[in-house]
Amino acid sequence: MKELKDYQRTIRMTQTTRKYLEESEGNGLNEKFEKLVYAAYIKEKELKERNVYLEEENKELEQELKIKRQLLYDKLKDVETHINKLFTIQ
């Protein structure tokens, strides 16, 4: 069902905005404007969802990195202990 276009408003825009609007897909400025608004809305929603996913993945990677660092630290301490024992052997 096609939505009734009952809202009318005059807008002012920069030449740069006009250029982008005119380069957009659609027949006439109204359709081009609507398509840009819808595309931006959908893209914003996708980016928010992607951001949530990436933040969660980042938390997991940070936790994994913390564990790996601790393992490496423990191994280095073991190596240091063995080296110290070698130097104490006479």
N, C-alpha and C positions, 0 to 999 in steps of 0.2 A: 504494500500500500504506500503510495507516494504521499509524503508529508506536505501539508499546505504551507506555502511560503507567505505567511501573513505578517512577518516582521520586516519593516523597511527602515533603513538607516543610511545616511550619507556618511562616508568615512574619508578621512584625509590620510595620505600615506606619502612616504618619501619616494623619490624616483627609483631608488634601489628596490624597495618593496614592490613598486609598480612593475619593474622589470621582471622580478621573480614571478609575480602574479601572472603577467602576460605570457611568460614562458611555460607556465604550468599547463597540464592537460585539461581539456574541457572546452565546451562551447560557450563563449561569453564569459565576462568577468565574474558573474554570480556563481556559475558552475565551477569555474577555476578556483574561486575563493573557497567555496564549500569543500571541494576536493582537497585543497591544501589544509584546511582546518581539520577535516576528518583524518587525513594522513598524519598530521602532527599529533593528534589525539591518540591515534593507534600506536604511533612510534613511541610516544611518551610512556604509554602503558607497557609496551614491550621492553623499553629501557629500564623502567622501574622493576619489572619482573627479573630482568637480566641482572640488575644490580643486586637484588636480594640473593639470587643464586650465587653470584660472584662473591658476595660478602660471606656467605655460608662456606663456600669452597675455600676462601681465604682463611677463615677460622680453622678449618680442618688442616690446611697446609701449615699454618702457624703451629698448631699442636704437634703435627708430625715433625716439623723442624725442631721444635723444642725437645722432643724425644730423641731425635737423631743427635742433636748437640750434646745431650746428656750422655748418650752412649759413647760418643766420640771423646768426651771429657773423661769418662770412666776408663776407656781404653788407654788414653794418654797417661792417666795416672798409673795404670798398670805398667806401662812401658817405662815410665819414670822410676817406679819401684824396682823393676828388673835391672835397669841401668845402674841405679844406686847400689844394688846388691853386687853387681859385677865389679864396681869400683872398690867395694869393700873387701873383695876376695884378694888375699895376698899370697 
